[in-house]
């Protein structure tokens, strides 16, 4: 298995699929995967952060407008 990520083979499944893993082996495997992810993860720069922030704000405004319209329609038809 060739991969573009460095030393990915070291983090692959070391255990056979037939054998049931002990709790210790599962925890070790989990923490090895967490370590690998934290090594490859990077912090978003300012531009990425603000683009995500804008998308979230737009989504919140749209949900607020939709809920306001639904509440307005229900209030005028029921009341």
PDB file of N, CA, C and O in Angstrom:
ATOM      1  N   UNK A   1       0.846  -1.170   0.000  1.00  0.00           N
ATOM      2  CA  UNK A   1       0.000   0.000   0.000  1.00  0.00           C
ATOM      3  C   UNK A   1       0.891   1.231   0.000  1.00  0.00           C
ATOM      4  O   UNK A   1       1.578   1.510   0.982  1.00  0.00           O
ATOM      5  N   UNK A   2       0.876   1.959  -1.094  1.00  0.00           N
ATOM      6  CA  UNK A   2       1.671   3.181  -1.137  1.00  0.00           C
ATOM      7  C   UNK A   2       0.765   4.360  -0.866  1.00  0.00           C
ATOM      8  O   UNK A   2      -0.385   4.404  -1.304  1.00  0.00           O
ATOM      9  N   UNK A   3       1.302   5.299  -0.143  1.00  0.00           N
ATOM     10  CA  UNK A   3       0.515   6.444   0.259  1.00  0.00           C
ATOM     11  C   UNK A   3       1.360   7.683   0.140  1.00  0.00           C
ATOM     12  O   UNK A   3       2.584   7.617   0.247  1.00  0.00           O
ATOM     13  N   UNK A   4       0.720   8.818  -0.081  1.00  0.00           N
ATOM     14  CA  UNK A   4       1.462  10.066  -0.176  1.00  0.00           C
ATOM     15  C   UNK A   4       1.798  10.619   1.207  1.00  0.00           C
ATOM     16  O   UNK A   4       2.599  11.547   1.321  1.00  0.00           O
ATOM     17  N   UNK A   5       1.194  10.060   2.262  1.00  0.00           N
ATOM     18  CA  UNK A   5       1.465  10.517   3.613  1.00  0.00           C
ATOM     19  C   UNK A   5       2.684   9.794   4.163  1.00  0.00           C
ATOM     20  O   UNK A   5       2.843   8.594   3.940  1.00  0.00           O
ATOM     21  N   UNK A   6       3.546  10.507   4.878  1.00  0.00           N
ATOM     22  CA  UNK A   6       4.768   9.867   5.371  1.00  0.00           C
ATOM     23  C   UNK A   6       4.486   8.860   6.480  1.00  0.00           C
ATOM     24  O   UNK A   6       3.726   9.132   7.409  1.00  0.00           O
ATOM     25  N   UNK A   7       5.095   7.728   6.366  1.00  0.00           N
ATOM     26  CA  UNK A   7       5.051   6.679   7.385  1.00  0.00           C
ATOM     27  C   UNK A   7       3.632   6.248   7.735  1.00  0.00           C
ATOM     28  O   UNK A   7       3.360   5.870   8.874  1.00  0.00           O
ATOM     29  N   UNK A   8       2.722   6.304   6.756  1.00  0.00           N
ATOM     30  CA  UNK A   8       1.343   5.916   7.023  1.00  0.00           C
ATOM     31  C   UNK A   8       1.237   4.435   7.345  1.00  0.00           C
ATOM     32  O   UNK A   8       0.370   4.020   8.114  1.00  0.00           O
ATOM     33  N   UNK A   9       2.116   3.643   6.758  1.00  0.00           N
ATOM     34  CA  UNK A   9       2.068   2.201   6.992  1.00  0.00           C
ATOM     35  C   UNK A   9       2.305   1.868   8.460  1.00  0.00           C
ATOM     36  O   UNK A   9       1.825   0.845   8.947  1.00  0.00           O
ATOM     37  N   UNK A  10       3.039   2.721   9.170  1.00  0.00           N
ATOM     38  CA  UNK A  10       3.299   2.472  10.589  1.00  0.00           C
ATOM     39  C   UNK A  10       2.029   2.567  11.419  1.00  0.00           C
ATOM     40  O   UNK A  10       1.931   1.943  12.476  1.00  0.00           O
ATOM     41  N   UNK A  11       1.065   3.335  10.958  1.00  0.00           N
ATOM     42  CA  UNK A  11      -0.147   3.549  11.729  1.00  0.00           C
ATOM     43  C   UNK A  11      -1.306   2.672  11.273  1.00  0.00           C
ATOM     44  O   UNK A  11      -2.399   2.753  11.834  1.00  0.00           O
ATOM     45  N   UNK A  12      -1.085   1.857  10.288  1.00  0.00           N
ATOM     46  CA  UNK A  12      -2.143   1.001   9.786  1.00  0.00           C
ATOM     47  C   UNK A  12      -2.561  -0.033  10.820  1.00  0.00           C
ATOM     48  O   UNK A  12      -2.020  -0.084  11.924  1.00  0.00           O
ATOM     49  N   UNK A  13      -3.509  -0.834  10.451  1.00  0.00           N
ATOM     50  CA  UNK A  13      -4.006  -1.831  11.384  1.00  0.00           C
ATOM     51  C   UNK A  13      -2.935  -2.894  11.600  1.00  0.00           C
ATOM     52  O   UNK A  13      -2.618  -3.650  10.681  1.00  0.00           O
ATOM     53  N   UNK A  14      -2.385  -2.957  12.784  1.00  0.00           N
ATOM     54  CA  UNK A  14      -1.354  -3.940  13.102  1.00  0.00           C
ATOM     55  C   UNK A  14      -1.956  -5.277  13.485  1.00  0.00           C
ATOM     56  O   UNK A  14      -1.265  -6.296  13.516  1.00  0.00           O
ATOM     57  N   UNK A  15      -3.220  -5.268  13.768  1.00  0.00           N
ATOM     58  CA  UNK A  15      -3.863  -6.457  14.298  1.00  0.00           C
ATOM     59  C   UNK A  15      -4.705  -7.108  13.213  1.00  0.00           C
ATOM     60  O   UNK A  15      -5.268  -6.435  12.350  1.00  0.00           O
ATOM     61  N   UNK A  16      -4.777  -8.430  13.276  1.00  0.00           N
ATOM     62  CA  UNK A  16      -5.566  -9.139  12.276  1.00  0.00           C
ATOM     63  C   UNK A  16      -7.055  -8.885  12.512  1.00  0.00           C
ATOM     64  O   UNK A  16      -7.492  -8.621  13.632  1.00  0.00           O
ATOM     65  N   UNK A  17      -7.789  -8.969  11.460  1.00  0.00           N
ATOM     66  CA  UNK A  17      -9.230  -8.700  11.546  1.00  0.00           C
ATOM     67  C   UNK A  17      -9.979  -9.831  12.264  1.00  0.00           C
ATOM     68  O   UNK A  17     -11.059  -9.609  12.810  1.00  0.00           O
ATOM     69  N   UNK A  18      -9.410 -11.031  12.263  1.00  0.00           N
ATOM     70  CA  UNK A  18     -10.082 -12.173  12.880  1.00  0.00           C
ATOM     71  C   UNK A  18     -10.017 -12.118  14.403  1.00  0.00           C
ATOM     72  O   UNK A  18     -10.939 -12.565  15.084  1.00  0.00           O
ATOM     73  N   UNK A  19      -8.940 -11.576  14.929  1.00  0.00           N
ATOM     74  CA  UNK A  19      -8.723 -11.566  16.368  1.00  0.00           C
ATOM     75  C   UNK A  19      -9.468 -10.395  17.007  1.00  0.00           C
ATOM     76  O   UNK A  19      -9.397  -9.266  16.520  1.00  0.00           O
ATOM     77  N   UNK A  20     -10.177 -10.669  18.091  1.00  0.00           N
ATOM     78  CA  UNK A  20     -10.872  -9.611  18.819  1.00  0.00           C
ATOM     79  C   UNK A  20      -9.851  -8.852  19.652  1.00  0.00           C
ATOM     80  O   UNK A  20      -9.057  -9.455  20.374  1.00  0.00           O
ATOM     81  N   UNK A  21      -9.874  -7.524  19.550  1.00  0.00           N
ATOM     82  CA  UNK A  21      -8.890  -6.704  20.239  1.00  0.00           C
ATOM     83  C   UNK A  21      -9.269  -6.506  21.697  1.00  0.00           C
ATOM     84  O   UNK A  21     -10.444  -6.386  22.045  1.00  0.00           O
ATOM     85  N   UNK A  22      -8.257  -6.476  22.528  1.00  0.00           N
ATOM     86  CA  UNK A  22      -8.484  -6.183  23.937  1.00  0.00           C
ATOM     87  C   UNK A  22      -8.697  -4.681  24.101  1.00  0.00           C
ATOM     88  O   UNK A  22      -8.441  -3.896  23.188  1.00  0.00           O
ATOM     89  N   UNK A  23      -9.161  -4.310  25.260  1.00  0.00           N
ATOM     90  CA  UNK A  23      -9.384  -2.889  25.531  1.00  0.00           C
ATOM     91  C   UNK A  23      -8.072  -2.111  25.432  1.00  0.00           C
ATOM     92  O   UNK A  23      -8.039  -1.001  24.902  1.00  0.00           O
ATOM     93  N   UNK A  24      -7.008  -2.693  25.940  1.00  0.00           N
ATOM     94  CA  UNK A  24      -5.698  -2.038  25.883  1.00  0.00           C
ATOM     95  C   UNK A  24      -5.264  -1.807  24.433  1.00  0.00           C
ATOM     96  O   UNK A  24      -4.803  -0.718  24.091  1.00  0.00           O
ATOM     97  N   UNK A  25      -5.408  -2.824  23.582  1.00  0.00           N
ATOM     98  CA  UNK A  25      -5.012  -2.696  22.176  1.00  0.00           C
ATOM     99  C   UNK A  25      -5.857  -1.654  21.459  1.00  0.00           C
ATOM    100  O   UNK A  25      -5.348  -0.890  20.639  1.00  0.00           O
ATOM    101  N   UNK A  26      -7.147  -1.625  21.769  1.00  0.00           N
ATOM    102  CA  UNK A  26      -8.000  -0.615  21.135  1.00  0.00           C
ATOM    103  C   UNK A  26      -7.617   0.786  21.576  1.00  0.00           C
ATOM    104  O   UNK A  26      -7.614   1.707  20.759  1.00  0.00           O
ATOM    105  N   UNK A  27      -7.290   0.971  22.868  1.00  0.00           N
ATOM    106  CA  UNK A  27      -6.876   2.289  23.355  1.00  0.00           C
ATOM    107  C   UNK A  27      -5.547   2.715  22.729  1.00  0.00           C
ATOM    108  O   UNK A  27      -5.388   3.870  22.332  1.00  0.00           O
ATOM    109  N   UNK A  28      -4.598   1.790  22.640  1.00  0.00           N
ATOM    110  CA  UNK A  28      -3.313   2.106  22.019  1.00  0.00           C
ATOM    111  C   UNK A  28      -3.525   2.506  20.562  1.00  0.00           C
ATOM    112  O   UNK A  28      -2.952   3.491  20.096  1.00  0.00           O
ATOM    113  N   UNK A  29      -4.337   1.751  19.853  1.00  0.00           N
ATOM    114  CA  UNK A  29      -4.620   2.049  18.449  1.00  0.00           C
ATOM    115  C   UNK A  29      -5.303   3.413  18.315  1.00  0.00           C
ATOM    116  O   UNK A  29      -4.976   4.190  17.418  1.00  0.00           O
ATOM    117  N   UNK A  30      -6.240   3.694  19.200  1.00  0.00           N
ATOM    118  CA  UNK A  30      -6.945   4.974  19.170  1.00  0.00           C
ATOM    119  C   UNK A  30      -5.980   6.132  19.381  1.00  0.00           C
ATOM    120  O   UNK A  30      -6.012   7.107  18.631  1.00  0.00           O
ATOM    121  N   UNK A  31      -5.118   6.037  20.397  1.00  0.00           N
ATOM    122  CA  UNK A  31      -4.195   7.134  20.679  1.00  0.00           C
ATOM    123  C   UNK A  31      -3.129   7.282  19.596  1.00  0.00           C
ATOM    124  O   UNK A  31      -2.649   8.390  19.355  1.00  0.00           O
ATOM    125  N   UNK A  32      -2.758   6.200  18.948  1.00  0.00           N
ATOM    126  CA  UNK A  32      -1.835   6.305  17.815  1.00  0.00           C
ATOM    127  C   UNK A  32      -2.497   7.052  16.665  1.00  0.00           C
ATOM    128  O   UNK A  32      -1.860   7.870  16.001  1.00  0.00           O
ATOM    129  N   UNK A  33      -3.777   6.771  16.431  1.00  0.00           N
ATOM    130  CA  UNK A  33      -4.496   7.483  15.375  1.00  0.00           C
ATOM    131  C   UNK A  33      -4.671   8.956  15.721  1.00  0.00           C
ATOM    132  O   UNK A  33      -4.552   9.814  14.846  1.00  0.00           O
ATOM    133  N   UNK A  34      -4.951   9.261  16.984  1.00  0.00           N
ATOM    134  CA  UNK A  34      -5.077  10.655  17.410  1.00  0.00           C
ATOM    135  C   UNK A  34      -3.759  11.382  17.215  1.00  0.00           C
ATOM    136  O   UNK A  34      -3.737  12.518  16.741  1.00  0.00           O
ATOM    137  N   UNK A  35      -2.663  10.735  17.579  1.00  0.00           N
ATOM    138  CA  UNK A  35      -1.335  11.327  17.425  1.00  0.00           C
ATOM    139  C   UNK A  35      -1.045  11.615  15.954  1.00  0.00           C
ATOM    140  O   UNK A  35      -0.511  12.674  15.626  1.00  0.00           O
ATOM    141  N   UNK A  36      -1.388  10.692  15.074  1.00  0.00           N
ATOM    142  CA  UNK A  36      -1.166  10.876  13.638  1.00  0.00           C
ATOM    143  C   UNK A  36      -1.985  12.045  13.106  1.00  0.00           C
ATOM    144  O   UNK A  36      -1.483  12.847  12.318  1.00  0.00           O
ATOM    145  N   UNK A  37      -3.234  12.145  13.529  1.00  0.00           N
ATOM    146  CA  UNK A  37      -4.100  13.226  13.057  1.00  0.00           C
ATOM    147  C   UNK A  37      -3.593  14.572  13.551  1.00  0.00           C
ATOM    148  O   UNK A  37      -3.585  15.543  12.794  1.00  0.00           O
ATOM    149  N   UNK A  38      -3.173  14.645  14.805  1.00  0.00           N
ATOM    150  CA  UNK A  38      -2.677  15.908  15.340  1.00  0.00           C
ATOM    151  C   UNK A  38      -1.369  16.334  14.675  1.00  0.00           C
ATOM    152  O   UNK A  38      -1.097  17.528  14.552  1.00  0.00           O
ATOM    153  N   UNK A  39      -0.564  15.370  14.248  1.00  0.00           N
ATOM    154  CA  UNK A  39       0.672  15.710  13.534  1.00  0.00           C
ATOM    155  C   UNK A  39       0.369  16.305  12.166  1.00  0.00           C
ATOM    156  O   UNK A  39       1.052  17.232  11.730  1.00  0.00           O
ATOM    157  N   UNK A  40      -0.649  15.781  11.484  1.00  0.00           N
ATOM    158  CA  UNK A  40      -0.931  16.246  10.130  1.00  0.00           C
ATOM    159  C   UNK A  40      -1.875  17.440  10.098  1.00  0.00           C
ATOM    160  O   UNK A  40      -1.951  18.136   9.086  1.00  0.00           O
ATOM    161  N   UNK A  41      -2.593  17.689  11.183  1.00  0.00           N
ATOM    162  CA  UNK A  41      -3.546  18.800  11.204  1.00  0.00           C
ATOM    163  C   UNK A  41      -2.794  20.129  11.289  1.00  0.00           C
ATOM    164  O   UNK A  41      -1.713  20.212  11.871  1.00  0.00           O
ATOM    165  N   UNK A  42      -3.385  21.154  10.701  1.00  0.00           N
ATOM    166  CA  UNK A  42      -2.778  22.472  10.810  1.00  0.00           C
ATOM    167  C   UNK A  42      -3.846  23.489  11.199  1.00  0.00           C
ATOM    168  O   UNK A  42      -5.040  23.286  10.976  1.00  0.00           O
ATOM    169  N   UNK A  43      -3.390  24.559  11.773  1.00  0.00           N
ATOM    170  CA  UNK A  43      -4.282  25.613  12.238  1.00  0.00           C
ATOM    171  C   UNK A  43      -4.723  26.449  11.040  1.00  0.00           C
ATOM    172  O   UNK A  43      -3.894  26.796  10.198  1.00  0.00           O
ATOM    173  N   UNK A  44      -6.020  26.781  10.948  1.00  0.00           N
ATOM    174  CA  UNK A  44      -6.454  27.590   9.804  1.00  0.00           C
ATOM    175  C   UNK A  44      -5.883  29.000   9.888  1.00  0.00           C
ATOM    176  O   UNK A  44      -5.706  29.559  10.971  1.00  0.00           O
ATOM    177  N   UNK A  45      -5.601  29.558   8.711  1.00  0.00           N
ATOM    178  CA  UNK A  45      -5.100  30.929   8.718  1.00  0.00           C
ATOM    179  C   UNK A  45      -6.274  31.898   8.841  1.00  0.00           C
ATOM    180  O   UNK A  45      -7.429  31.475   8.895  1.00  0.00           O
ATOM    181  N   UNK A  46      -5.985  33.164   8.883  1.00  0.00           N
ATOM    182  CA  UNK A  46      -6.999  34.190   9.114  1.00  0.00           C
ATOM    183  C   UNK A  46      -8.066  34.191   8.011  1.00  0.00           C
ATOM    184  O   UNK A  46      -9.252  34.359   8.297  1.00  0.00           O
ATOM    185  N   UNK A  47      -7.656  34.007   6.778  1.00  0.00           N
ATOM    186  CA  UNK A  47      -8.587  34.016   5.645  1.00  0.00           C
ATOM    187  C   UNK A  47      -9.574  32.842   5.752  1.00  0.00           C
ATOM    188  O   UNK A  47     -10.777  33.025   5.567  1.00  0.00           O
ATOM    189  N   UNK A  48      -9.070  31.657   6.047  1.00  0.00           N
ATOM    190  CA  UNK A  48      -9.934  30.487   6.195  1.00  0.00           C
ATOM    191  C   UNK A  48     -10.906  30.657   7.352  1.00  0.00           C
ATOM    192  O   UNK A  48     -12.086  30.327   7.237  1.00  0.00           O
ATOM    193  N   UNK A  49     -10.407  31.170   8.462  1.00  0.00           N
ATOM    194  CA  UNK A  49     -11.244  31.361   9.639  1.00  0.00           C
ATOM    195  C   UNK A  49     -12.400  32.304   9.333  1.00  0.00           C
ATOM    196  O   UNK A  49     -13.543  32.014   9.686  1.00  0.00           O
ATOM    197  N   UNK A  50     -12.119  33.427   8.685  1.00  0.00           N
ATOM    198  CA  UNK A  50     -13.178  34.388   8.411  1.00  0.00           C
ATOM    199  C   UNK A  50     -14.144  33.905   7.336  1.00  0.00           C
ATOM    200  O   UNK A  50     -15.314  34.287   7.352  1.00  0.00           O
ATOM    201  N   UNK A  51     -13.683  33.075   6.401  1.00  0.00           N
ATOM    202  CA  UNK A  51     -14.624  32.525   5.420  1.00  0.00           C
ATOM    203  C   UNK A  51     -15.601  31.561   6.095  1.00  0.00           C
ATOM    204  O   UNK A  51     -16.790  31.564   5.774  1.00  0.00           O
ATOM    205  N   UNK A  52     -15.117  30.741   7.020  1.00  0.00           N
ATOM    206  CA  UNK A  52     -16.002  29.847   7.773  1.00  0.00           C
ATOM    207  C   UNK A  52     -16.937  30.669   8.655  1.00  0.00           C
ATOM    208  O   UNK A  52     -18.120  30.347   8.767  1.00  0.00           O
ATOM    209  N   UNK A  53     -16.423  31.721   9.280  1.00  0.00           N
ATOM    210  CA  UNK A  53     -17.217  32.596  10.129  1.00  0.00           C
ATOM    211  C   UNK A  53     -18.358  33.240   9.332  1.00  0.00           C
ATOM    212  O   UNK A  53     -19.489  33.305   9.814  1.00  0.00           O
ATOM    213  N   UNK A  54     -18.066  33.713   8.124  1.00  0.00           N
ATOM    214  CA  UNK A  54     -19.103  34.331   7.286  1.00  0.00           C
ATOM    215  C   UNK A  54     -20.184  33.318   6.903  1.00  0.00           C
ATOM    216  O   UNK A  54     -21.372  33.638   6.907  1.00  0.00           O
ATOM    217  N   UNK A  55     -19.767  32.105   6.575  1.00  0.00           N
ATOM    218  CA  UNK A  55     -20.734  31.075   6.197  1.00  0.00           C
ATOM    219  C   UNK A  55     -21.650  30.752   7.372  1.00  0.00           C
ATOM    220  O   UNK A  55     -22.858  30.596   7.192  1.00  0.00           O
ATOM    221  N   UNK A  56     -21.088  30.652   8.568  1.00  0.00           N
ATOM    222  CA  UNK A  56     -21.888  30.351   9.762  1.00  0.00           C
ATOM    223  C   UNK A  56     -22.869  31.488  10.041  1.00  0.00           C
ATOM    224  O   UNK A  56     -24.033  31.231  10.350  1.00  0.00           O
ATOM    225  N   UNK A  57     -22.423  32.729   9.937  1.00  0.00           N
ATOM    226  CA  UNK A  57     -23.297  33.880  10.178  1.00  0.00           C
ATOM    227  C   UNK A  57     -24.426  33.916   9.157  1.00  0.00           C
ATOM    228  O   UNK A  57     -25.577  34.160   9.516  1.00  0.00           O
ATOM    229  N   UNK A  58     -24.106  33.675   7.882  1.00  0.00           N
ATOM    230  CA  UNK A  58     -25.143  33.658   6.844  1.00  0.00           C
ATOM    231  C   UNK A  58     -26.165  32.564   7.138  1.00  0.00           C
ATOM    232  O   UNK A  58     -27.366  32.785   6.978  1.00  0.00           O
ATOM    233  N   UNK A  59     -25.712  31.397   7.561  1.00  0.00           N
ATOM    234  CA  UNK A  59     -26.623  30.299   7.904  1.00  0.00           C
ATOM    235  C   UNK A  59     -27.513  30.645   9.073  1.00  0.00           C
ATOM    236  O   UNK A  59     -28.702  30.329   9.061  1.00  0.00           O
ATOM    237  N   UNK A  60     -26.949  31.297  10.096  1.00  0.00           N
ATOM    238  CA  UNK A  60     -27.765  31.679  11.250  1.00  0.00           C
ATOM    239  C   UNK A  60     -28.815  32.717  10.860  1.00  0.00           C
ATOM    240  O   UNK A  60     -29.958  32.642  11.311  1.00  0.00           O
ATOM    241  N   UNK A  61     -28.437  33.673  10.034  1.00  0.00           N
ATOM    242  CA  UNK A  61     -29.395  34.696   9.592  1.00  0.00           C
ATOM    243  C   UNK A  61     -30.503  34.051   8.764  1.00  0.00           C
ATOM    244  O   UNK A  61     -31.677  34.376   8.944  1.00  0.00           O
ATOM    245  N   UNK A  62     -30.144  33.142   7.860  1.00  0.00           N
ATOM    246  CA  UNK A  62     -31.168  32.465   7.054  1.00  0.00           C
ATOM    247  C   UNK A  62     -32.128  31.657   7.921  1.00  0.00           C
ATOM    248  O   UNK A  62     -33.338  31.685   7.696  1.00  0.00           O
ATOM    249  N   UNK A  63     -31.606  30.945   8.899  1.00  0.00           N
ATOM    250  CA  UNK A  63     -32.483  30.184   9.791  1.00  0.00           C
ATOM    251  C   UNK A  63     -33.388  31.109  10.597  1.00  0.00           C
ATOM    252  O   UNK A  63     -34.557  30.792  10.817  1.00  0.00           O
ATOM    253  N   UNK A  64     -32.862  32.246  11.038  1.00  0.00           N
ATOM    254  CA  UNK A  64     -33.677  33.206  11.770  1.00  0.00           C
ATOM    255  C   UNK A  64     -34.784  33.774  10.907  1.00  0.00           C
ATOM    256  O   UNK A  64     -35.921  33.913  11.359  1.00  0.00           O
ATOM    257  N   UNK A  65     -34.459  34.106   9.661  1.00  0.00           N
ATOM    258  CA  UNK A  65     -35.473  34.656   8.746  1.00  0.00           C
ATOM    259  C   UNK A  65     -36.541  33.616   8.454  1.00  0.00           C
ATOM    260  O   UNK A  65     -37.731  33.930   8.469  1.00  0.00           O
ATOM    261  N   UNK A  66     -36.132  32.384   8.189  1.00  0.00           N
ATOM    262  CA  UNK A  66     -37.102  31.320   7.896  1.00  0.00           C
ATOM    263  C   UNK A  66     -38.010  31.084   9.098  1.00  0.00           C
ATOM    264  O   UNK A  66     -39.222  30.951   8.932  1.00  0.00           O
ATOM    265  N   UNK A  67     -37.450  31.029  10.301  1.00  0.00           N
ATOM    266  CA  UNK A  67     -38.289  30.793  11.472  1.00  0.00           C
ATOM    267  C   UNK A  67     -39.212  31.982  11.739  1.00  0.00           C
ATOM    268  O   UNK A  67     -40.349  31.795  12.172  1.00  0.00           O
ATOM    269  N   UNK A  68     -38.733  33.199  11.485  1.00  0.00           N
ATOM    270  CA  UNK A  68     -39.582  34.373  11.649  1.00  0.00           C
ATOM    271  C   UNK A  68     -40.751  34.352  10.669  1.00  0.00           C
ATOM    272  O   UNK A  68     -41.881  34.663  11.042  1.00  0.00           O
ATOM    273  N   UNK A  69     -40.484  33.989   9.428  1.00  0.00           N
ATOM    274  CA  UNK A  69     -41.557  33.927   8.420  1.00  0.00           C
ATOM    275  C   UNK A  69     -42.564  32.848   8.793  1.00  0.00           C
ATOM    276  O   UNK A  69     -43.770  33.076   8.696  1.00  0.00           O
ATOM    277  N   UNK A  70     -42.100  31.694   9.214  1.00  0.00           N
ATOM    278  CA  UNK A  70     -43.025  30.616   9.611  1.00  0.00           C
ATOM    279  C   UNK A  70     -43.868  31.061  10.796  1.00  0.00           C
ATOM    280  O   UNK A  70     -45.079  30.841  10.813  1.00  0.00           O
ATOM    281  N   UNK A  71     -43.240  31.684  11.787  1.00  0.00           N
ATOM    282  CA  UNK A  71     -43.991  32.144  12.957  1.00  0.00           C
ATOM    283  C   UNK A  71     -44.984  33.233  12.568  1.00  0.00           C
ATOM    284  O   UNK A  71     -46.095  33.260  13.098  1.00  0.00           O
ATOM    285  N   UNK A  72     -44.618  34.124  11.665  1.00  0.00           N
ATOM    286  CA  UNK A  72     -45.497  35.180  11.194  1.00  0.00           C
ATOM    287  C   UNK A  72     -46.709  34.607  10.450  1.00  0.00           C
ATOM    288  O   UNK A  72     -47.840  35.046  10.661  1.00  0.00           O
ATOM    289  N   UNK A  73     -46.464  33.635   9.590  1.00  0.00           N
ATOM    290  CA  UNK A  73     -47.549  32.994   8.831  1.00  0.00           C
ATOM    291  C   UNK A  73     -48.485  32.268   9.785  1.00  0.00           C
ATOM    292  O   UNK A  73     -49.703  32.388   9.656  1.00  0.00           O
ATOM    293  N   UNK A  74     -47.951  31.528  10.727  1.00  0.00           N
ATOM    294  CA  UNK A  74     -48.796  30.783  11.649  1.00  0.00           C
ATOM    295  C   UNK A  74     -49.585  31.733  12.562  1.00  0.00           C
ATOM    296  O   UNK A  74     -50.738  31.461  12.896  1.00  0.00           O
ATOM    297  N   UNK A  75     -48.974  32.824  12.955  1.00  0.00           N
ATOM    298  CA  UNK A  75     -49.641  33.778  13.837  1.00  0.00           C
ATOM    299  C   UNK A  75     -50.783  34.487  13.120  1.00  0.00           C
ATOM    300  O   UNK A  75     -51.832  34.730  13.718  1.00  0.00           O
ATOM    301  N   UNK A  76     -50.592  34.821  11.853  1.00  0.00           N
ATOM    302  CA  UNK A  76     -51.658  35.528  11.120  1.00  0.00           C
ATOM    303  C   UNK A  76     -52.785  34.572  10.727  1.00  0.00           C
ATOM    304  O   UNK A  76     -53.940  34.994  10.677  1.00  0.00           O
ATOM    305  N   UNK A  77     -52.492  33.306  10.448  1.00  0.00           N
ATOM    306  CA  UNK A  77     -53.541  32.384  10.052  1.00  0.00           C
ATOM    307  C   UNK A  77     -54.305  31.839  11.264  1.00  0.00           C
ATOM    308  O   UNK A  77     -55.509  31.599  11.173  1.00  0.00           O
ATOM    309  N   UNK A  78     -53.634  31.645  12.376  1.00  0.00           N
ATOM    310  CA  UNK A  78     -54.283  31.075  13.555  1.00  0.00           C
ATOM    311  C   UNK A  78     -54.953  32.161  14.411  1.00  0.00           C
ATOM    312  O   UNK A  78     -55.947  31.898  15.088  1.00  0.00           O
ATOM    313  N   UNK A  79     -54.415  33.350  14.376  1.00  0.00           N
ATOM    314  CA  UNK A  79     -54.880  34.376  15.292  1.00  0.00           C
ATOM    315  C   UNK A  79     -55.916  35.219  14.705  1.00  0.00           C
ATOM    316  O   UNK A  79     -56.411  36.136  15.360  1.00  0.00           O
TER     317      UNK A  79
END
